[in-house]
Amino acid sequence: MSDEKDRLGDKFRDVEAARESEWARKHDQELLEKLRARVKVTLKCPVCQRPLAERVVGGIAMLACPKGDGAWLDSHALESLVKSRK
């Protein structure tokens, strides 16, 4: 009987820890969203000076010039593109 109580207590502690972790994750996400909203950095095309637009093409995220002067990728997106072309 005491072994069952110990296992039940362990389960309760596990559930409580999971709830706390989920709360912390949600709280961190909310804080990050607030910071991103406050610090809005707009990158501009070096050719036409228009703000770059976020685009997803073929599952690869990029920043692209609205006039078509070019597109800019981060290193992970570039690696994905190179791997998909091989």
Steps between C-alpha positions, in 0.01 A plus 500: 500500500778745584665423166179604323490826696861572405427442131187714519697778667762476226228529235356810669845661514559415133166655400572811704847537345351460151239768570765738630716439193205564268415822685863617477513421127179696434620790715835512316320491164277793602804702611680428172196609300480826696870567441471425128203736472693775676823456304380480141804502272426546133769391258514682169604386156848635424395571139160675524485576876152350538429288809567130444198269521498159664427219254492123511580327173522122484504481879799736526452830684672808362491878484428623148494834324144591398630623161692178438851641545608199708439271794696443819523173692640409838763226517253222591271585208797513264623158617149357448486645152840357405409155638170498311676583171750211524 
